[in-house]
Amino acid sequence: MSQFLPIHPENPQKRLIRQAVEQIKDGAVVVFPTDSSYALGCHMGNKEAMERIQRIRRLNDKHNFTLLCRDLSEISNYAMVDNINYRLLKMLTPGPYTFILKASKEVPRRMQTPKRKTIGLRIPDHIVTQALLQELNEPLMSVTLIMPDDPLPLTDPYQIQVLLDNQVDLIIDGGFCGQEPTTVLDLMAEPPEVLRQGKGDIKWLVGH
């Protein structure tokens, strides 16, 4: 049975943030709010937790997992970022975008796509998520909480609890946070390729 933890979306209780991060460090699979939708996450070093998320989402090894980062300097530790992409990242973060980049050696190999050795990265614009990342002091591995047969992410924490009560360890209720996943941009392509149109605007791509 999962723990249900209400955290204020605008003024997160530090005690509860610390409690959530302690569980993540101990190997918990957690549901948490972001600036686009609810997500599933775990410690990036925990293989078992990652495999549990793969089973929940029915993901194969070609899926790009995402590292949620606090800021651009943290992204630079986990991905190869050239000057052009750095300017693009600076323009679009924080926000509802996931960027596909070449993974650095800091990223566990099991999180990288087998052939391209890429990883998804993003800087969320959500107070609760940022509080978790600040307390964790490293990126959080994440995927959007879209169930295998659903077209859109889950939005109601109580519905999530009913559906995933025996499959996750912690559900953070941060209120309603939207039902639109991030826009996924492959920055390995030239020009950048939109792999998934989501909440992030792509009008800036015209003529890029």
C-alpha positions in Angstrom: 0.0 0.0 0.0 1.4 3.4 -1.0 1.8 6.4 1.2 -0.3 9.4 0.3 1.5 12.7 1.0 -0.3 16.1 0.5 2.2 18.8 -0.2 1.2 22.4 -0.7 1.8 23.4 -4.4 2.9 26.9 -3.6 4.5 26.6 -0.2 5.9 23.0 0.2 6.3 21.9 3.7 10.1 21.3 4.2 9.5 18.4 6.6 7.3 16.6 4.0 9.8 17.3 1.2 12.6 15.8 3.4 10.4 12.8 4.1 9.7 12.2 0.4 13.4 12.5 -0.5 14.4 10.1 2.2 12.1 7.5 0.6 13.4 8.2 -2.9 17.0 7.6 -1.6 15.8 4.4 -0.1 14.6 3.1 -3.4 10.9 4.3 -3.5 8.9 4.7 -6.7 7.1 8.0 -6.4 4.3 9.8 -8.1 4.8 13.6 -8.1 3.4 16.8 -9.8 5.3 18.7 -12.4 4.6 21.8 -14.5 3.1 19.7 -17.3 1.5 16.6 -15.6 2.0 14.0 -12.9 5.1 11.9 -13.3 6.6 8.7 -12.0 10.1 8.9 -10.6 12.9 7.2 -8.6 16.6 7.6 -7.7 18.6 7.4 -10.9 21.0 4.9 -9.3 18.3 2.4 -8.3 18.0 -0.3 -11.0 15.1 -2.1 -9.3 13.0 1.0 -9.0 13.6 1.9 -12.6 12.5 -1.6 -13.6 9.3 -1.2 -11.6 8.5 2.0 -13.5 9.2 0.2 -16.8 6.7 -2.5 -15.8 4.0 0.1 -14.8 4.4 2.0 -18.1 5.2 -1.1 -20.2 8.3 0.6 -21.6 10.9 -1.0 -23.7 14.6 -0.2 -23.7 14.2 2.3 -26.6 12.3 4.7 -24.4 14.2 7.8 -23.5 14.1 8.2 -19.7 14.3 11.7 -18.4 16.5 13.3 -15.7 14.8 16.2 -14.0 17.5 18.8 -13.2 17.6 21.9 -11.0 19.4 24.1 -13.5 21.5 24.3 -16.7 24.8 23.6 -14.9 23.3 20.3 -13.7 22.2 19.4 -17.2 25.8 20.1 -18.4 27.0 17.4 -16.0 24.8 14.7 -17.5 24.7 15.6 -21.2 26.9 16.8 -24.0 25.8 20.4 -24.6 27.3 22.5 -27.3 27.0 26.3 -27.5 24.0 26.3 -29.9 22.1 23.9 -27.7 23.1 25.7 -24.6 21.5 28.9 -25.9 18.3 27.0 -26.8 18.2 25.4 -23.3 18.6 28.8 -21.7 15.7 30.2 -23.8 13.3 27.3 -23.0 14.0 26.5 -19.3 12.6 26.2 -16.9 9.5 24.9 -18.7 7.5 22.0 -20.1 10.2 20.7 -22.5 12.2 17.5 -22.5 15.5 17.6 -24.5 17.1 14.5 -26.0 20.9 14.9 -25.8 23.9 12.6 -25.9 24.4 11.3 -22.4 27.6 11.9 -20.4 29.5 9.2 -18.5 27.6 10.4 -15.3 24.4 8.8 -16.6 24.0 5.1 -15.7 24.2 3.0 -18.9 20.9 1.3 -18.3 19.2 4.7 -18.6 20.7 5.5 -22.0 19.0 4.3 -25.2 21.1 1.3 -26.4 22.2 2.5 -29.8 22.2 6.3 -29.6 23.3 6.6 -26.0 20.9 9.5 -25.4 19.0 10.7 -22.4 16.1 13.0 -21.9 16.7 16.1 -19.7 14.5 18.8 -18.4 14.2 21.6 -15.9 10.7 21.7 -14.5 9.0 25.0 -13.6 7.1 23.6 -10.6 7.7 24.6 -6.9 7.2 21.1 -5.5 9.4 19.4 -8.0 12.2 22.0 -7.5 11.9 21.6 -3.8 12.4 17.8 -4.2 15.4 18.3 -6.5 17.0 20.9 -4.1 16.7 18.5 -1.2 17.8 15.5 -3.3 20.9 17.4 -4.5 21.0 15.5 -7.8 18.7 14.7 -10.7 15.6 12.6 -10.4 14.8 9.9 -12.9 11.3 10.5 -14.4 8.7 9.5 -16.9 5.3 11.0 -17.6 2.5 9.2 -15.8 0.6 7.9 -18.8 -0.9 4.5 -18.3 -0.2 2.0 -21.3 -3.7 2.2 -22.8 -4.4 5.9 -22.0 -3.9 8.8 -24.4 -3.3 11.4 -21.7 -1.6 11.5 -18.3 -3.4 10.9 -15.0 -4.4 14.1 -13.2 -6.3 13.2 -10.0 -4.0 12.0 -7.1 -6.9 10.0 -5.6 -7.5 8.2 -8.9 -3.8 7.6 -9.1 -3.9 6.0 -5.6 -6.7 3.7 -6.6 -4.9 2.6 -9.8 -1.4 2.3 -8.5 -1.8 1.7 -4.8 0.1 -1.6 -4.9 2.6 -0.6 -7.6 4.2 2.6 -6.2 5.5 3.5 -2.7 4.6 7.2 -2.5 2.0 9.5 -4.0 2.6 13.2 -3.6 -0.6 15.2 -3.9 0.4 18.6 -5.2 -3.1 19.5 -6.5 -4.1 19.7 -10.2 -1.1 20.3 -12.4 -2.4 19.8 -15.9 -3.0 16.9 -18.3 -0.6 17.7 -21.1 2.9 16.0 -21.2 6.1 17.9 -22.1 7.1 18.7 -25.7 10.0 16.4 -26.5 12.8 17.9 -28.7 15.5 15.8 -30.2 18.5 18.1 -30.1 20.7 15.5 -31.8 18.9 16.3 -35.0 19.6 19.4 -37.1 17.4 21.4 -36.9 15.9 20.1 -33.6 13.1 17.5 -34.2 9.8 17.5 -32.4 9.3 13.9 -31.2 6.2 14.7 -29.2 4.1 17.9 -29.3 3.0 18.7 -25.8 2.6 21.7 -23.5 5.7 23.5 -24.7 5.2 25.9 -27.6 7.1 25.2 -30.8 6.3 28.4 -32.7 9.9 29.5 -32.2 11.0 26.5 -34.3 9.7 28.0 -37.5 12.6 29.2 -39.5 15.1 27.8 -37.0 
